[in-house]
Amino acid sequence: MASEEDAAEAQTITWEEVEGAFQYRMVIRDDTIGKITNKDVLDGTRYDFRWAERDSGHKIRYRTQYRLDMDGEWIDMNEYEYIHPPGSSVLRTVVGMTFSSDRGENISISETGFRKFSLTKMIQLDEEFSIRDEGL
């Protein structure tokens, strides 16, 4: 049985059922080492990705596949998408910036100690990077 800590480290990935699909497969790729690390066969439309088994500094992507029968070819459902560690943002993952609190309420992003962006700007940039990230 998984502990509460393990549950907090898991990110659940779900997808729509494909009519006629016999099985699904989750393909996990670690871009930092340049290899596919998992090809997990599933009977349902849910996958629990556990960061406790990974280096959260690595860039990890996933792709979902399905097949129509036991001996059938695997068919891609989507392009590879990044999985971001819990508590991270796209900016911190992609750009490597750090976050700090300012007077309790305001948060800024800094790079080597210099203030760069307000929380509002950070959210705007995070959304912009997320949209660009989908195009990879």
Rosetta blueprint (number, residue, H / E / L):
1 M L
2 A L
3 S L
4 E H
5 E H
6 D H
7 A H
8 A H
9 E H
10 A E
11 Q E
12 T E
13 I E
14 T E
15 W L
16 E L
17 E L
18 V L
19 E L
20 G L
21 A L
22 F L
23 Q E
24 Y E
25 R E
26 M E
27 V E
28 I E
29 R E
30 D E
31 D L
32 T L
33 I L
34 G L
35 K E
36 I E
37 T E
38 N E
39 K E
40 D E
41 V E
42 L E
43 D L
44 G L
45 T L
46 R E
47 Y E
48 D E
49 F E
50 R E
51 W H
52 A H
53 E H
54 R L
55 D L
56 S L
57 G L
58 H L
59 K L
60 I E
61 R E
62 Y E
63 R E
64 T E
65 Q E
66 Y E
67 R E
68 L L
69 D L
70 M L
71 D L
72 G L
73 E L
74 W L
75 I E
76 D E
77 M L
78 N L
79 E L
80 Y L
81 E E
82 Y E
83 I E
84 H L
85 P L
86 P L
87 G L
88 S L
89 S L
90 V H
91 L H
92 R H
93 T H
94 V H
95 V H
96 G L
97 M L
98 T E
99 F E
100 S E
101 S E
102 D E
103 R L
104 G L
105 E L
106 N E
107 I E
108 S E
109 I E
110 S E
111 E E
112 T L
113 G L
114 F E
115 R E
116 K E
117 F E
118 S L
119 L H
120 T H
121 K H
122 M H
123 I H
124 Q H
125 L H
126 D H
127 E H
128 E H
129 F H
130 S H
131 I H
132 R H
133 D H
134 E H
135 G L
136 L L
